[in-house]
Amino acid sequence: MLSSVAERVYWLGRYLERAENAARLLKVYSAMLFDLPRGTSLDWSTLIDISGSHEKYEEHYDNYDEKSVVHFLFSDSKNSNSIFASLVLARENARTSREVIPSETWEQVNALYYTVKENINPRLGRANRYKLLEEIIADSQRIEGMFVSSMSHNQAYSFIELGRKLERADMTSRLVDVGSINLIPAFSGKNEEDSLIEPYENIIWINVLRCLGGFQAYRQQVHNRVSGNLVVRFLLQDEEFPRAISFCLSALVDNLERLPNDDDVKRAVSRVKRITGEVDVESLLERGLLEFIDELQISIADIHEEISRIWFSPETIQETG
């Protein structure tokens, strides 16, 4: 396979997953707005921090109100990682890779792009926004199912899966941070009794699980009430839930088996597996997630750098194998 084709389908996988993940991120916040008591506020700036776009956001917006943050993450053309921008790039990569992907997947990617384009509306209410986010997630899952069931599991498929699973691991690591009680400013830095804070904290963790489609899987695996340390352990270390980081990393290794010269990438994946597998979750939550998430993000980015260096770099041979 030409390295240019491999790179296009890799980014097709990443952009599709990125659009779905951004939709999930907005959905979990929308869900919490419905679930939390009337009058409870959420810190919308946290979504910008999680998306890693703080500096770019502040170039164009003066505050972090709900309307501005939603526009930036959903449809702002100045944000290259917005849902719509990701779908524009996914559509272009699918269009130029039609010789190696099933025709029905191209048609579905194209349809999803137009669904979002036609529904971009700054006056879209919360309820309609929530429905549109659900539609984006459902269509993204439909596209993923088409790849799995309609595409030969060859090198092109492996590059798509590398893109999807790496992007998924990245966003799951970011969503773990959503569980911080500091999302609710009314409780941040205060000394309320645990019995007062706990119900709200549990609501947040439940919505983090639902955002990832993992609430039922969590209850089946853990057989316990929802709590921060158990949810974090599940999302970092579970080997059976498809959006857990450990599962994504194992899937990366499986797909690397179809590709040549994969040793360096496998070593980079192994480093991340050690980071997530050896961490003591309880002590991690006690000292805070920020430093750990930063280390995890850097290590996940290293996997991407190795993939790019080995298979997409202009200095490498144009055939992947």
C-alpha positions in Angstrom: 0.0 0.0 0.0 1.3 3.5 -0.8 2.2 5.4 2.3 0.0 8.3 1.1 -3.0 6.1 1.0 -2.1 4.6 4.4 -1.9 8.1 5.9 -5.3 9.1 4.4 -7.2 6.1 5.8 -5.4 6.5 9.2 -6.6 10.0 9.4 -10.0 9.0 8.2 -10.2 6.8 11.2 -8.9 9.5 13.5 -11.2 12.3 12.3 -14.3 10.1 12.4 -13.5 9.1 16.0 -12.6 12.7 16.9 -16.0 13.9 15.7 -17.8 11.1 17.7 -15.7 11.8 20.8 -16.4 15.6 20.7 -20.1 14.7 20.4 -19.8 12.4 23.4 -18.0 15.1 25.3 -20.7 17.7 24.7 -23.4 15.0 25.3 -22.1 14.2 28.8 -22.3 17.9 29.7 -25.7 18.2 28.3 -26.8 15.2 30.2 -25.4 16.6 33.4 -27.4 19.8 32.9 -30.6 17.7 32.9 -29.5 15.6 35.9 -28.1 18.1 38.3 -30.4 20.1 40.6 -31.9 23.3 39.2 -29.5 26.2 39.8 -26.4 24.1 39.8 -23.8 25.5 37.4 -21.1 23.7 35.4 -17.7 25.0 34.5 -17.8 25.0 30.7 -14.1 26.1 30.5 -13.2 22.5 31.5 -14.4 21.2 28.1 -11.9 23.5 26.4 -9.1 22.3 28.7 -10.0 18.7 28.0 -10.0 19.3 24.2 -6.5 20.9 24.5 -7.7 24.1 22.8 -7.4 26.7 25.5 -5.1 29.1 23.7 -7.0 29.0 20.4 -10.3 29.5 22.2 -9.0 32.6 24.0 -7.9 34.1 20.7 -11.6 34.4 19.6 -13.8 34.4 22.8 -13.9 36.6 25.9 -15.6 34.2 28.3 -16.5 30.5 28.8 -20.3 30.6 28.7 -22.2 27.6 27.4 -23.1 29.2 24.0 -19.5 30.1 23.2 -18.0 26.8 24.2 -20.7 24.7 22.4 -20.2 26.8 19.2 -16.4 26.4 19.4 -16.5 22.6 19.9 -19.4 22.0 17.5 -19.2 24.1 14.4 -16.5 26.9 14.7 -14.5 26.9 11.5 -11.6 28.5 13.5 -11.4 25.3 15.6 -9.8 22.6 13.5 -10.9 20.0 16.1 -14.6 20.9 16.1 -17.1 18.3 15.2 -17.9 19.9 11.8 -14.2 20.5 11.0 -13.4 16.9 11.8 -16.2 15.7 9.5 -15.0 17.9 6.7 -11.6 16.3 6.9 -13.0 12.8 7.4 -15.2 13.3 4.3 -12.2 14.5 2.2 -10.0 11.5 3.3 -12.9 9.1 2.5 -13.5 10.7 -0.9 -9.8 10.4 -1.9 -9.6 6.8 -0.5 -12.7 5.3 -2.2 -10.5 2.7 -4.0 -9.7 1.0 -0.7 -12.8 1.5 1.4 -16.3 0.0 0.9 -18.6 2.3 -1.2 -21.3 2.3 1.5 -18.9 3.7 4.1 -18.1 6.6 1.8 -21.8 7.2 1.3 -22.5 7.1 5.1 -19.6 9.5 5.8 -20.9 11.9 3.2 -24.4 11.6 4.6 -23.2 12.3 8.2 -21.3 15.4 6.9 -24.4 16.8 5.3 -26.6 16.0 8.3 -24.3 18.1 10.5 -23.9 20.9 7.9 -27.6 21.3 7.5 -28.3 21.4 11.2 -25.7 24.0 12.3 -27.7 26.7 14.0 -26.5 29.0 16.7 -30.1 29.1 18.1 -30.3 25.3 18.4 -31.9 24.6 21.8 -30.5 22.2 24.4 -33.0 19.4 23.7 -32.5 19.5 19.9 -28.7 19.8 20.4 -28.8 16.7 22.5 -30.7 14.8 19.8 -28.3 15.9 17.1 -25.3 14.8 19.2 -27.0 11.4 19.7 -27.5 11.2 15.9 -23.8 11.9 15.3 -22.8 9.2 17.7 -25.2 6.7 16.2 -24.1 7.4 12.6 -20.4 7.2 13.7 -21.0 3.8 15.2 -22.9 2.7 12.0 -19.9 3.7 9.9 -17.5 1.8 12.3 -19.8 -1.3 11.9 -19.6 -1.0 8.1 -15.8 -1.0 8.2 -15.8 -4.1 10.5 -18.4 -6.1 8.5 -17.9 -4.9 4.9 -14.2 -4.2 4.5 -11.4 -6.8 4.1 -9.3 -6.8 7.2 -6.2 -5.9 5.3 -3.5 -3.2 5.8 -5.9 -0.4 4.9 -8.3 -1.6 7.6 -5.5 -1.9 10.1 -4.5 1.8 9.5 -8.1 2.9 9.9 -8.3 0.9 13.2 -4.9 2.4 14.4 -6.4 5.8 13.9 -9.7 5.0 15.6 -8.2 3.2 18.6 -5.5 5.8 19.2 -8.0 8.6 19.0 -10.3 6.7 21.3 -7.7 6.0 23.9 -6.7 9.7 23.8 -10.3 10.9 24.4 -11.0 8.3 27.1 -8.0 9.6 29.0 -9.4 13.1 28.7 -12.9 12.1 29.7 -11.5 10.5 32.9 -10.7 14.0 34.0 -14.4 15.0 33.6 -15.2 13.1 36.7 -13.5 15.8 38.9 -16.0 17.3 41.3 -14.4 20.7 40.4 -16.7 20.7 37.4 -19.3 22.0 39.8 -18.1 25.4 41.0 -20.6 25.5 43.8 -18.6 22.8 45.6 -15.1 23.6 44.5 -12.6 24.5 47.3 -15.3 24.2 50.0 -15.6 22.0 53.0 -19.0 20.4 52.6 -19.5 17.1 54.2 -18.8 14.1 52.0 -22.4 13.0 52.3 -23.4 16.3 50.6 -20.9 16.1 47.8 -21.1 12.4 47.0 -24.5 12.4 45.3 -23.4 15.0 42.8 -20.0 13.3 42.3 -21.8 10.1 41.5 -24.0 11.8 39.0 -20.9 13.0 37.1 -19.3 9.6 37.1 -22.5 8.0 35.9 -22.7 10.4 33.0 -19.0 9.9 32.2 -19.8 6.2 31.8 -22.9 6.9 29.8 -21.0 9.2 27.6 -18.7 6.3 26.7 -21.7 3.9 26.4 -20.1 2.0 29.4 -22.6 2.3 32.2 -24.1 -1.2 31.7 -20.7 -2.8 31.0 -19.4 -1.2 34.2 -22.2 -2.6 36.3 -21.7 -6.0 34.8 -18.0 -6.0 35.4 -17.8 -4.2 38.8 -21.0 -5.3 40.5 -20.8 -2.3 42.8 -22.1 1.2 43.1 -20.6 3.9 40.9 -17.6 5.6 42.5 -14.7 7.6 41.2 -11.9 5.1 41.9 -13.8 2.2 40.5 -14.8 4.1 37.3 -11.3 5.3 36.7 -9.9 1.8 37.2 -12.5 0.5 34.8 -11.7 3.1 32.1 -8.0 2.8 32.4 -7.4 -0.9 33.0 -10.4 -3.0 31.8 -9.4 -5.4 29.0 -13.0 -6.1 27.8 -14.8 -2.8 27.4 -14.0 -1.3 23.9 -13.5 2.2 25.1 -11.2 1.4 28.0 -7.7 2.5 27.4 -6.2 -1.0 28.0 -8.6 -2.5 25.5 -7.7 0.2 22.9 -4.0 -0.5 23.4 -4.5 -4.2 23.0 -6.4 -3.6 19.8 -3.5 -1.4 18.5 -1.2 -4.3 19.0 -3.5 -6.7 17.2 -3.7 -4.4 14.1 0.0 -3.8 14.1 0.5 -7.5 13.5 -0.7 -7.0 9.9 1.9 -4.3 9.2 5.6 -4.5 8.5 8.3 -2.8 10.7 6.1 -2.5 13.7 8.6 -3.0 16.5 9.1 0.6 17.5 5.3 1.3 17.5 4.8 -1.8 19.7 7.4 -0.6 22.1 5.6 2.8 22.3 2.3 1.0 23.0 3.9 -1.1 25.7 5.1 2.1 27.5 1.5 3.3 27.6 0.2 -0.1 28.8 2.7 0.1 31.7 1.6 3.6 32.6 -2.1 2.6 32.8 -1.6 -0.9 34.1 0.7 -0.1 37.0 -1.0 3.0 38.4 -2.5 2.9 41.9 -5.9 4.4 41.2 -6.8 5.3 44.7 -3.5 7.2 45.4 -3.9 8.8 41.9 -7.2 10.3 42.8 -5.9 11.5 46.1 -3.1 13.5 44.6 -5.1 14.6 41.5 -5.4 13.5 37.9 -3.7 16.4 36.1 -0.1 15.2 36.2 -1.0 11.6 35.4 -3.2 12.6 32.5 -0.5 14.8 31.1 2.0 11.9 31.2 -0.5 9.6 29.6 -1.3 12.2 26.8 2.4 12.6 26.0 2.9 8.8 25.8 -0.2 8.4 23.5 1.2 11.2 21.3 4.5 9.3 21.1 2.6 6.3 19.5 1.3 8.6 16.8 4.8 10.0 16.2 6.2 6.5 15.7 3.3 5.6 13.3 4.0 8.8 11.3 7.8 8.3 11.3 7.7 4.7 10.2 4.8 4.7 7.6 4.1 8.2 6.6 7.4 10.1 6.6 8.6 11.3 3.2 12.0 9.8 4.1 10.6 6.3 4.3 9.9 4.0 1.4 6.6 4.7 -0.3 5.3 1.2 0.0 4.2 0.0 3.5 4.5 -3.7 2.5 
